């Protein structure tokens, strides 16, 4: 039976997590509240540590040596969207630790979480129908690095199919804008992202005079099967959000 002290800690963590989640839902409509997501992460991590449960988040991998951990949670804004974020405080795409090889696990965890989108949608999606998106510092609403996971807009899937056919593994500027924004793109081979960190790839390709704070990144699967035949990594340095590449209604 837990001691009074441990019971108090559990109750405090539960209250903190619940209140933080409520704030996050409210904060989704209040762009000035840029720390709501981080408060939710703190609450979920505290509950995982004290009780072993992940409520109100979907999944929590606690931090360990050389690993920031991962928190998966349902987005309050759209019916099929999920978010993946570190279990420690990492401000955004411009944070230096995200360009380290160990950060690849965040993208892999986000890709693995596509099954959650499918569960909400009630059907399986092809790899090319799922997108992972990170918005730039100027276009995001939260100062806790997070990857959006949801369906890809059909127009984006169609436009990328031609790029995939060319099979270019080096960075190329796409001929046409996607969702009103200009992007560079490169193709990754392989069925997962465990060996490739998209944030590091974009940092290495940063054009002269540009800042990572203005970078938005998207990763889209390749192929019509559920298992990906590769990935297209997209990068924009205009400080515009990459989120319009997603279709949050999965049409």
Protein Blocks (a to p, Z undefined) as FASTA:
>chain_A
ZZfklmmmmmmmmmmmmmmmmmmmmmmmmmklmmlmmmmmmmmmmmmmmnopabfbfbdc
dddehiabjaddddfkbmkbccdddfbdcfblmlmklmpmklmmmmmmmmmmmmmmmmmn
opacdfklpccddddfklmmbdcdcdddddddfklmmmmmmmmmnopabdcddfbdcehi
acdddddedjbfklpcfklmmmmmocghiafklpccddddedjbfbdcbdcddddfehpa
fklmpcfkoZZ
